[in-house]
């Protein structure tokens, strides 16, 4: 078993999954499954990088832009740590992470959601 297989197993992901998610094309059952997988990764991300509700509110999955951004970020993170990834790939991930965190903060601020309150988009 490779380190990648161990990583995928820890997030309960199949090892042959391409990980690129087009949310628009998912049926409701598959979307629910993918949201659960994404949620596990987001929990790790938030803990690892000490991110709070001002960056990723608890209701992130109810906001399309946040879901898309976080999903794309996870895809890049996964690709950055593949066996055949370039040695600079983790640094590229961190450059993109910085930009993504800026967007997430801005979107979360505009949404007005808090740690305890979800505000639906109009």
SESEVO-949193 format. One record per residue: x, y, z of N, C-alpha, C in turn; residue in three letters; residue number from 1. Coordinates in steps of 0.02 Angstrom, whole numbers, padded with zeros to 5 digits. Layout:
! SESEVO-949193
<n.east=X; n.north=Y; n.up=Z; ca.east=X; ca.north=Y; ca.up=Z; c.east=X; c.north=Y; c.up=Z; milum=ALA; vomi=NUM>
...
! end
This chain:
! SESEVO-949193
<n.east=00043; n.north=-00059; n.up=00000; ca.east=00000; ca.north=00000; ca.up=00000; c.east=00045; c.north=00062; c.up=00000; milum=UNK; vomi=1>
<n.east=00028; n.north=00110; n.up=-00042; ca.east=00068; ca.north=00171; ca.up=-00048; c.east=00045; c.north=00223; c.up=00004; milum=UNK; vomi=2>
<n.east=00086; n.north=00274; n.up=00016; ca.east=00063; ca.north=00328; ca.up=00061; c.east=-00002; c.north=00360; c.up=00036; milum=UNK; vomi=3>
<n.east=-00010; n.north=00365; n.up=-00030; ca.east=-00072; ca.north=00394; ca.up=-00058; c.east=-00131; c.north=00350; c.up=-00039; milum=UNK; vomi=4>
<n.east=-00123; n.north=00283; n.up=-00044; ca.east=-00177; ca.north=00238; ca.up=-00026; c.east=-00195; c.north=00246; c.up=00048; milum=UNK; vomi=5>
<n.east=-00144; n.north=00254; n.up=00090; ca.east=-00157; ca.north=00264; ca.up=00162; c.east=-00196; c.north=00329; c.up=00172; milum=UNK; vomi=6>
<n.east=-00177; n.north=00381; n.up=00137; ca.east=-00211; ca.north=00445; ca.up=00143; c.east=-00284; c.north=00439; c.up=00121; milum=UNK; vomi=7>
<n.east=-00294; n.north=00407; n.up=00064; ca.east=-00363; ca.north=00399; ca.up=00039; c.east=-00404; c.north=00357; c.up=00087; milum=UNK; vomi=8>
<n.east=-00374; n.north=00305; n.up=00114; ca.east=-00410; ca.north=00263; ca.up=00161; c.east=-00430; c.north=00302; c.up=00223; milum=UNK; vomi=9>
<n.east=-00386; n.north=00347; n.up=00246; ca.east=-00401; ca.north=00386; ca.up=00306; c.east=-00461; c.north=00431; c.up=00296; milum=UNK; vomi=10>
<n.east=-00474; n.north=00452; n.up=00234; ca.east=-00533; ca.north=00493; ca.up=00219; c.east=-00589; c.north=00452; c.up=00189; milum=UNK; vomi=11>
<n.east=-00581; n.north=00384; n.up=00191; ca.east=-00631; ca.north=00339; ca.up=00166; c.east=-00647; c.north=00353; c.up=00093; milum=UNK; vomi=12>
<n.east=-00595; n.north=00363; n.up=00052; ca.east=-00603; ca.north=00377; ca.up=-00019; c.east=-00578; c.north=00318; c.up=-00060; milum=UNK; vomi=13>
<n.east=-00611; n.north=00301; n.up=-00114; ca.east=-00586; ca.north=00248; ca.up=-00156; c.east=-00519; c.north=00270; c.up=-00188; milum=UNK; vomi=14>
<n.east=-00474; n.north=00222; n.up=-00197; ca.east=-00408; ca.north=00239; ca.up=-00223; c.east=-00407; c.north=00253; c.up=-00298; milum=UNK; vomi=15>
<n.east=-00460; n.north=00237; n.up=-00333; ca.east=-00461; ca.north=00248; ca.up=-00405; c.east=-00504; c.north=00308; c.up=-00426; milum=UNK; vomi=16>
<n.east=-00528; n.north=00346; n.up=-00378; ca.east=-00571; ca.north=00403; ca.up=-00390; c.east=-00530; c.north=00461; c.up=-00417; milum=UNK; vomi=17>
<n.east=-00553; n.north=00495; n.up=-00470; ca.east=-00514; ca.north=00551; ca.up=-00496; c.east=-00517; c.north=00614; c.up=-00452; milum=UNK; vomi=18>
<n.east=-00563; n.north=00617; n.up=-00405; ca.east=-00569; ca.north=00672; ca.up=-00357; c.east=-00591; c.north=00739; c.up=-00386; milum=UNK; vomi=19>
<n.east=-00597; n.north=00744; n.up=-00451; ca.east=-00622; ca.north=00806; ca.up=-00479; c.east=-00698; c.north=00802; c.up=-00480; milum=UNK; vomi=20>
<n.east=-00729; n.north=00846; n.up=-00442; ca.east=-00801; ca.north=00844; ca.up=-00434; c.east=-00833; c.north=00901; c.up=-00472; milum=UNK; vomi=21>
<n.east=-00881; n.north=00884; n.up=-00515; ca.east=-00922; ca.north=00935; ca.up=-00548; c.east=-00990; c.north=00932; c.up=-00512; milum=UNK; vomi=22>
<n.east=-00999; n.north=00976; n.up=-00464; ca.east=-01058; ca.north=00975; ca.up=-00422; c.east=-01122; c.north=00981; c.up=-00463; milum=UNK; vomi=23>
<n.east=-01120; n.north=01019; n.up=-00516; ca.east=-01179; ca.north=01029; ca.up=-00558; c.east=-01206; c.north=00963; c.up=-00586; milum=UNK; vomi=24>
<n.east=-01161; n.north=00915; n.up=-00599; ca.east=-01181; ca.north=00853; ca.up=-00631; c.east=-01198; c.north=00797; c.up=-00583; milum=UNK; vomi=25>
<n.east=-01193; n.north=00808; n.up=-00519; ca.east=-01206; ca.north=00754; ca.up=-00470; c.east=-01280; c.north=00746; c.up=-00455; milum=UNK; vomi=26>
<n.east=-01301; n.north=00684; n.up=-00450; ca.east=-01370; ca.north=00671; ca.up=-00427; c.east=-01370; c.north=00683; c.up=-00351; milum=UNK; vomi=27>
<n.east=-01429; n.north=00692; n.up=-00322; ca.east=-01432; ca.north=00709; ca.up=-00250; c.east=-01397; c.north=00659; c.up=-00204; milum=UNK; vomi=28>
<n.east=-01403; n.north=00595; n.up=-00217; ca.east=-01371; ca.north=00545; ca.up=-00173; c.east=-01295; c.north=00550; c.up=-00177; milum=UNK; vomi=29>
<n.east=-01268; n.north=00557; n.up=-00238; ca.east=-01196; ca.north=00563; ca.up=-00246; c.east=-01171; c.north=00629; c.up=-00216; milum=UNK; vomi=30>
<n.east=-01209; n.north=00682; n.up=-00225; ca.east=-01190; ca.north=00747; ca.up=-00196; c.east=-01185; c.north=00741; c.up=-00120; milum=UNK; vomi=31>
<n.east=-01232; n.north=00707; n.up=-00089; ca.east=-01231; ca.north=00697; ca.up=-00017; c.east=-01168; c.north=00659; c.up=00004; milum=UNK; vomi=32>
<n.east=-01152; n.north=00606; n.up=-00032; ca.east=-01091; ca.north=00567; ca.up=-00017; c.east=-01029; c.north=00611; c.up=-00024; milum=UNK; vomi=33>
<n.east=-01025; n.north=00649; n.up=-00078; ca.east=-00967; ca.north=00691; ca.up=-00089; c.east=-00961; c.north=00746; c.up=-00037; milum=UNK; vomi=34>
<n.east=-01018; n.north=00773; n.up=-00016; ca.east=-01016; ca.north=00824; ca.up=00037; c.east=-00989; c.north=00795; c.up=00102; milum=UNK; vomi=35>
<n.east=-01006; n.north=00733; n.up=00117; ca.east=-00981; ca.north=00700; ca.up=00178; c.east=-00905; c.north=00691; c.up=00173; milum=UNK; vomi=36>
<n.east=-00882; n.north=00670; n.up=00115; ca.east=-00809; ca.north=00662; ca.up=00105; c.east=-00774; c.north=00729; c.up=00110; milum=UNK; vomi=37>
<n.east=-00803; n.north=00780; n.up=00078; ca.east=-00773; ca.north=00846; ca.up=00080; c.east=-00773; c.north=00873; c.up=00151; milum=UNK; vomi=38>
<n.east=-00826; n.north=00860; n.up=00189; ca.east=-00830; ca.north=00884; ca.up=00258; c.east=-00773; c.north=00855; c.up=00300; milum=UNK; vomi=39>
<n.east=-00757; n.north=00792; n.up=00290; ca.east=-00701; ca.north=00762; ca.up=00327; c.east=-00636; c.north=00797; c.up=00312; milum=UNK; vomi=40>
<n.east=-00625; n.north=00814; n.up=00249; ca.east=-00563; ca.north=00849; ca.up=00230; c.east=-00563; c.north=00920; c.up=00258; milum=UNK; vomi=41>
<n.east=-00620; n.north=00954; n.up=00255; ca.east=-00625; ca.north=01022; ca.up=00281; c.east=-00612; c.north=01023; c.up=00356; milum=UNK; vomi=42>
<n.east=-00636; n.north=00974; n.up=00392; ca.east=-00622; ca.north=00970; ca.up=00464; c.east=-00547; c.north=00965; c.up=00475; milum=UNK; vomi=43>
<n.east=-00513; n.north=00923; n.up=00436; ca.east=-00440; ca.north=00917; ca.up=00441; c.east=-00407; c.north=00985; c.up=00424; milum=UNK; vomi=44>
<n.east=-00428; n.north=01015; n.up=00368; ca.east=-00399; ca.north=01078; ca.up=00345; c.east=-00406; c.north=01133; c.up=00398; milum=UNK; vomi=45>
<n.east=-00466; n.north=01139; n.up=00425; ca.east=-00479; ca.north=01191; ca.up=00476; c.east=-00437; c.north=01181; c.up=00538; milum=UNK; vomi=46>
<n.east=-00429; n.north=01119; n.up=00558; ca.east=-00387; ca.north=01105; ca.up=00615; c.east=-00313; c.north=01115; c.up=00601; milum=UNK; vomi=47>
<n.east=-00291; n.north=01092; n.up=00544; ca.east=-00220; ca.north=01096; ca.up=00526; c.east=-00197; c.north=01168; c.up=00518; milum=UNK; vomi=48>
<n.east=-00240; n.north=01210; n.up=00489; ca.east=-00222; ca.north=01280; ca.up=00476; c.east=-00256; c.north=01329; c.up=00523; milum=UNK; vomi=49>
<n.east=-00287; n.north=01302; n.up=00575; ca.east=-00319; ca.north=01344; ca.up=00627; c.east=-00367; c.north=01395; c.up=00597; milum=UNK; vomi=50>
<n.east=-00412; n.north=01371; n.up=00555; ca.east=-00461; ca.north=01414; ca.up=00522; c.east=-00525; c.north=01416; c.up=00563; milum=UNK; vomi=51>
<n.east=-00554; n.north=01475; n.up=00570; ca.east=-00615; ca.north=01481; ca.up=00609; c.east=-00676; c.north=01493; c.up=00564; milum=UNK; vomi=52>
<n.east=-00732; n.north=01507; n.up=00596; ca.east=-00796; ca.north=01516; ca.up=00561; c.east=-00797; c.north=01577; c.up=00516; milum=UNK; vomi=53>
<n.east=-00750; n.north=01622; n.up=00525; ca.east=-00747; ca.north=01682; ca.up=00482; c.east=-00718; c.north=01664; c.up=00414; milum=UNK; vomi=54>
<n.east=-00685; n.north=01607; n.up=00410; ca.east=-00658; ca.north=01583; ca.up=00347; c.east=-00703; c.north=01529; c.up=00318; milum=UNK; vomi=55>
<n.east=-00720; n.north=01480; n.up=00360; ca.east=-00764; ca.north=01425; ca.up=00339; c.east=-00819; c.north=01419; c.up=00391; milum=UNK; vomi=56>
<n.east=-00877; n.north=01448; n.up=00377; ca.east=-00932; ca.north=01443; ca.up=00426; c.east=-00959; c.north=01371; c.up=00429; milum=UNK; vomi=57>
<n.east=-00989; n.north=01353; n.up=00485; ca.east=-01016; ca.north=01285; ca.up=00491; c.east=-01067; c.north=01267; c.up=00435; milum=UNK; vomi=58>
<n.east=-01098; n.north=01318; n.up=00407; ca.east=-01149; ca.north=01306; ca.up=00355; c.east=-01120; c.north=01310; c.up=00284; milum=UNK; vomi=59>
<n.east=-01055; n.north=01301; n.up=00276; ca.east=-01022; ca.north=01308; ca.up=00211; c.east=-01057; c.north=01267; c.up=00157; milum=UNK; vomi=60>
<n.east=-01082; n.north=01208; n.up=00174; ca.east=-01112; ca.north=01164; ca.up=00123; c.east=-01178; c.north=01191; c.up=00095; milum=UNK; vomi=61>
<n.east=-01206; n.north=01242; n.up=00127; ca.east=-01267; ca.north=01273; ca.up=00103; c.east=-01253; c.north=01332; c.up=00056; milum=UNK; vomi=62>
<n.east=-01190; n.north=01343; n.up=00041; ca.east=-01171; ca.north=01398; ca.up=-00002; c.east=-01129; c.north=01371; c.up=-00060; milum=UNK; vomi=63>
<n.east=-01156; n.north=01378; n.up=-00120; ca.east=-01125; ca.north=01350; ca.up=-00179; c.east=-01053; c.north=01373; c.up=-00190; milum=UNK; vomi=64>
<n.east=-01041; n.north=01438; n.up=-00183; ca.east=-00974; ca.north=01464; ca.up=-00195; c.east=-00923; c.north=01435; c.up=-00146; milum=UNK; vomi=65>
<n.east=-00943; n.north=01428; n.up=-00083; ca.east=-00898; ca.north=01400; ca.up=-00033; c.east=-00884; c.north=01326; c.up=-00048; milum=UNK; vomi=66>
<n.east=-00936; n.north=01290; n.up=-00065; ca.east=-00928; ca.north=01219; ca.up=-00082; c.east=-00882; c.north=01210; c.up=-00142; milum=UNK; vomi=67>
<n.east=-00892; n.north=01249; n.up=-00194; ca.east=-00851; ca.north=01245; ca.up=-00254; c.east=-00778; c.north=01261; c.up=-00238; milum=UNK; vomi=68>
<n.east=-00766; n.north=01315; n.up=-00201; ca.east=-00698; ca.north=01335; ca.up=-00183; c.east=-00663; c.north=01282; c.up=-00142; milum=UNK; vomi=69>
<n.east=-00697; n.north=01258; n.up=-00091; ca.east=-00667; ca.north=01207; ca.up=-00048; c.east=-00655; c.north=01142; c.up=-00085; milum=UNK; vomi=70>
<n.east=-00700; n.north=01123; n.up=-00128; ca.east=-00692; ca.north=01062; ca.up=-00167; c.east=-00632; c.north=01068; c.up=-00214; milum=UNK; vomi=71>
<n.east=-00626; n.north=01125; n.up=-00247; ca.east=-00569; ca.north=01136; ca.up=-00292; c.east=-00503; c.north=01136; c.up=-00253; milum=UNK; vomi=72>
<n.east=-00504; n.north=01164; n.up=-00194; ca.east=-00444; ca.north=01166; ca.up=-00152; c.east=-00425; c.north=01095; c.up=-00131; milum=UNK; vomi=73>
<n.east=-00474; n.north=01055; n.up=-00114; ca.east=-00459; ca.north=00985; ca.up=-00096; c.east=-00429; c.north=00948; c.up=-00155; milum=UNK; vomi=74>
<n.east=-00456; n.north=00958; n.up=-00214; ca.east=-00430; ca.north=00925; ca.up=-00274; c.east=-00357; c.north=00943; c.up=-00284; milum=UNK; vomi=75>
<n.east=-00340; n.north=01007; n.up=-00277; ca.east=-00271; ca.north=01029; ca.up=-00285; c.east=-00227; c.north=00999; c.up=-00231; milum=UNK; vomi=76>
<n.east=-00251; n.north=00997; n.up=-00170; ca.east=-00212; ca.north=00968; ca.up=-00115; c.east=-00197; c.north=00895; c.up=-00128; milum=UNK; vomi=77>
<n.east=-00249; n.north=00858; n.up=-00150; ca.east=-00239; ca.north=00787; ca.up=-00165; c.east=-00188; c.north=00777; c.up=-00220; milum=UNK; vomi=78>
<n.east=-00193; n.north=00817; n.up=-00273; ca.east=-00146; ca.north=00812; ca.up=-00329; c.east=-00075; c.north=00831; c.up=-00308; milum=UNK; vomi=79>
<n.east=-00069; n.north=00876; n.up=-00261; ca.east=-00004; ca.north=00899; ca.up=-00238; c.east=00035; c.north=00845; c.up=-00201; milum=UNK; vomi=80>
<n.east=00001; n.north=00796; n.up=-00175; ca.east=00034; ca.north=00744; ca.up=-00135; c.east=00032; c.north=00675; c.up=-00168; milum=UNK; vomi=81>
<n.east=00017; n.north=00673; n.up=-00232; ca.east=00021; ca.north=00609; ca.up=-00268; c.east=00094; c.north=00588; c.up=-00275; milum=UNK; vomi=82>
<n.east=00105; n.north=00524; n.up=-00283; ca.east=00173; ca.north=00498; ca.up=-00289; c.east=00212; c.north=00532; c.up=-00345; milum=UNK; vomi=83>
<n.east=00179; n.north=00546; n.up=-00400; ca.east=00214; ca.north=00574; ca.up=-00458; c.east=00210; c.north=00651; c.up=-00461; milum=UNK; vomi=84>
<n.east=00188; n.north=00682; n.up=-00407; ca.east=00183; ca.north=00756; ca.up=-00405; c.east=00254; c.north=00785; c.up=-00403; milum=UNK; vomi=85>
<n.east=00259; n.north=00844; n.up=-00431; ca.east=00324; ca.north=00880; ca.up=-00430; c.east=00341; c.north=00899; c.up=-00358; milum=UNK; vomi=86>
<n.east=00405; n.north=00901; n.up=-00342; ca.east=00424; ca.north=00921; ca.up=-00274; c.east=00398; c.north=00990; c.up=-00254; milum=UNK; vomi=87>
<n.east=00385; n.north=01032; n.up=-00303; ca.east=00359; ca.north=01099; ca.up=-00288; c.east=00283; c.north=01101; c.up=-00280; milum=UNK; vomi=88>
<n.east=00250; n.north=01047; n.up=-00292; ca.east=00177; ca.north=01046; ca.up=-00289; c.east=00148; c.north=01068; c.up=-00221; milum=UNK; vomi=89>
<n.east=00176; n.north=01045; n.up=-00166; ca.east=00149; ca.north=01069; ca.up=-00102; c.east=00155; c.north=01145; c.up=-00093; milum=UNK; vomi=90>
<n.east=00209; n.north=01174; n.up=-00119; ca.east=00215; ca.north=01247; ca.up=-00116; c.east=00163; c.north=01281; c.up=-00160; milum=UNK; vomi=91>
<n.east=00150; n.north=01251; n.up=-00218; ca.east=00098; ca.north=01279; ca.up=-00262; c.east=00031; c.north=01275; c.up=-00227; milum=UNK; vomi=92>
<n.east=00018; n.north=01221; n.up=-00191; ca.east=-00044; ca.north=01216; ca.up=-00153; c.east=-00049; c.north=01273; c.up=-00103; milum=UNK; vomi=93>
<n.east=00006; n.north=01288; n.up=-00068; ca.east=00003; ca.north=01341; ca.up=-00018; c.east=-00005; c.north=01410; c.up=-00048; milum=UNK; vomi=94>
<n.east=00021; n.north=01421; n.up=-00108; ca.east=00008; ca.north=01484; ca.up=-00142; c.east=-00066; c.north=01490; c.up=-00157; milum=UNK; vomi=95>
<n.east=-00095; n.north=01437; n.up=-00182; ca.east=-00167; ca.north=01438; ca.up=-00198; c.east=-00209; c.north=01440; c.up=-00135; milum=UNK; vomi=96>
<n.east=-00186; n.north=01408; n.up=-00082; ca.east=-00222; ca.north=01410; ca.up=-00019; c.east=-00228; c.north=01481; c.up=00006; milum=UNK; vomi=97>
<n.east=-00175; n.north=01520; n.up=00001; ca.east=-00176; ca.north=01590; ca.up=00022; c.east=-00231; c.north=01628; c.up=-00016; milum=UNK; vomi=98>
<n.east=-00233; n.north=01619; n.up=-00082; ca.east=-00285; ca.north=01653; ca.up=-00122; c.east=-00355; c.north=01628; c.up=-00105; milum=UNK; vomi=99>
<n.east=-00361; n.north=01563; n.up=-00096; ca.east=-00426; ca.north=01534; ca.up=-00079; c.east=-00451; c.north=01560; c.up=-00012; milum=UNK; vomi=100>
<n.east=-00407; n.north=01565; n.up=00037; ca.east=-00427; ca.north=01589; ca.up=00103; c.east=-00451; c.north=01662; c.up=00099; milum=UNK; vomi=101>
<n.east=-00420; n.north=01701; n.up=00057; ca.east=-00444; ca.north=01770; ca.up=00048; c.east=-00514; c.north=01771; c.up=00019; milum=UNK; vomi=102>
<n.east=-00526; n.north=01729; n.up=-00032; ca.east=-00593; ca.north=01726; ca.up=-00062; c.east=-00643; c.north=01700; c.up=-00011; milum=UNK; vomi=103>
<n.east=-00626; n.north=01648; n.up=00026; ca.east=-00671; ca.north=01620; ca.up=00075; c.east=-00690; c.north=01672; c.up=00128; milum=UNK; vomi=104>
<n.east=-00641; n.north=01709; n.up=00152; ca.east=-00655; ca.north=01762; ca.up=00202; c.east=-00703; c.north=01814; c.up=00174; milum=UNK; vomi=105>
<n.east=-00690; n.north=01834; n.up=00112; ca.east=-00733; ca.north=01885; ca.up=00080; c.east=-00804; c.north=01859; c.up=00072; milum=UNK; vomi=106>
<n.east=-00811; n.north=01798; n.up=00045; ca.east=-00878; ca.north=01770; ca.up=00034; c.east=-00914; c.north=01760; c.up=00101; milum=UNK; vomi=107>
<n.east=-00879; n.north=01735; n.up=00150; ca.east=-00910; ca.north=01723; ca.up=00215; c.east=-00932; c.north=01789; c.up=00247; milum=UNK; vomi=108>
<n.east=-00892; n.north=01840; n.up=00239; ca.east=-00911; ca.north=01906; ca.up=00265; c.east=-00974; c.north=01932; c.up=00231; milum=UNK; vomi=109>
<n.east=-00977; n.north=01925; n.up=00166; ca.east=-01036; ca.north=01949; ca.up=00129; c.east=-01098; c.north=01910; c.up=00146; milum=UNK; vomi=110>
<n.east=-01090; n.north=01844; n.up=00159; ca.east=-01147; ca.north=01803; ca.up=00176; c.east=-01177; c.north=01822; c.up=00243; milum=UNK; vomi=111>
<n.east=-01136; n.north=01842; n.up=00290; ca.east=-01160; ca.north=01861; ca.up=00356; c.east=-01174; c.north=01802; c.up=00402; milum=UNK; vomi=112>
<n.east=-01152; n.north=01743; n.up=00383; ca.east=-01162; ca.north=01685; ca.up=00427; c.east=-01113; c.north=01689; c.up=00485; milum=UNK; vomi=113>
<n.east=-01133; n.north=01661; n.up=00541; ca.east=-01089; ca.north=01662; ca.up=00600; c.east=-01079; c.north=01590; c.up=00623; milum=UNK; vomi=114>
<n.east=-01046; n.north=01583; n.up=00679; ca.east=-01034; ca.north=01517; ca.up=00707; c.east=-01100; c.north=01482; c.up=00725; milum=UNK; vomi=115>
<n.east=-01150; n.north=01521; n.up=00742; ca.east=-01214; ca.north=01492; ca.up=00766; c.east=-01274; c.north=01506; c.up=00721; milum=UNK; vomi=116>
<n.east=-01265; n.north=01549; n.up=00670; ca.east=-01322; ca.north=01568; ca.up=00628; c.east=-01305; c.north=01562; c.up=00554; milum=UNK; vomi=117>
<n.east=-01350; n.north=01529; n.up=00517; ca.east=-01346; ca.north=01523; ca.up=00445; c.east=-01393; c.north=01575; c.up=00414; milum=UNK; vomi=118>
<n.east=-01368; n.north=01612; n.up=00366; ca.east=-01409; ca.north=01660; ca.up=00331; c.east=-01414; c.north=01638; c.up=00259; milum=UNK; vomi=119>
<n.east=-01473; n.north=01614; n.up=00239; ca.east=-01482; ca.north=01591; ca.up=00170; c.east=-01470; c.north=01647; c.up=00120; milum=UNK; vomi=120>
<n.east=-01444; n.north=01628; n.up=00063; ca.east=-01433; ca.north=01678; ca.up=00010; c.east=-01500; c.north=01696; c.up=-00022; milum=UNK; vomi=121>
<n.east=-01506; n.north=01758; n.up=-00041; ca.east=-01569; ca.north=01782; ca.up=-00071; c.east=-01576; c.north=01758; c.up=-00141; milum=UNK; vomi=122>
! end
